[in-house]
Amino acid sequence: MGEKDISEKLLADYEDVFADIVNVLLFHGERRVHPDSLRSTKTVSHYKADDSRLHEQERDILKAWTDGRIQIALLGLEHQTEPEKQMAVRVIGYEGANYRSQYKAKQITPVITLVLYFGTEKRWQYPQNLKALMDIPDGLESYVNDYHIHVFEIAWLTDEQINMFQSDFRVVARYFSEKRKNKNYVPHDKTILRHIDAVLKLLAVMSGDHRYETILADPEQKGKVKTMDEALTKVINEGHARGLAEGQIKILVSLCRSGNISVEIAADQLKISTDEFRKYLDNDTADSQKA
């Protein structure tokens, strides 16, 4: 499984976030699903294709919604960064496998899948039902069962919908909504996040904005950054410091090449060894030769 797939699933797999998404998108903000009533369940199933071989298919997230010992429904989330024309076929495959696994059950539990679309450049333009993908011969229309999927375009949610979220997903939804309106949008949200690492990973992977990954890579920042505003401040400060350091290195390399200072003095200014400073000199020489 790739980094992108893992990062997509990481945040929504938390029960508080999963329940929040379902409550807002399915129940219009009513707190029907409680995090304690959810449990993760099997996401992998198998099917036979035209080649008669057994193939594996895996959902993004699937949780059982329960009331005590009674299973109310199976709820699935699928993450999409691009519209997919055959999404209805994928979803019917997932849900069909879930229903087939209940073949001998006394009562069948309903299966519901929510497709979360995170695109900001274009809307979901493909059909959201199975029949729209078919060219049905005359006379067969009434005999072909249709199948609908439920796509939620996160970047096009209304402010009212976004404000209904009570988990970290509100910050995520707000980010994609604002990003759609302004490509250069930078979040200054001061909301304290419960799952800050998962939020930063999701935004980095889904939006392509990898600046926040520098915070995740710094073990000293673990647990210190709690809001998007703090994350942004940290990123800006690190970028500023990095820019100053790079400028100082360029000046010292230039002074060293012109003979105004020795390698030893330059290295001492940067608090590094002479061997390390010589690497900057070598890199500068290589860049000059390329130019």
Secondary structure, DSSP 8 states (H G I E B T S, - for coil): --HHHHHHHHHHTSHHHHHHHHHHHTTTT---S-GGGEEE---EEEEE-TT--EEEEE-SEEEEEEETTEEEEEEEEEEESS--TTHHHHHHHHHHHHHHTTTT-SS---EEEEEEE--SSS---S-SBSGGG----TT-GGGS---B-EEEEGGG--HHHHHH--STHHHHHHHHHHHHH-TT---------SSHHHHHHHHHHHH--GGGHHHHT-GGGTTT--SHHHHHHHHHHHHHHHHHHHHHHHHHHHHHHTTSS-HHHHHHHHTS-HHHHHHHHHHHHHHHHH-
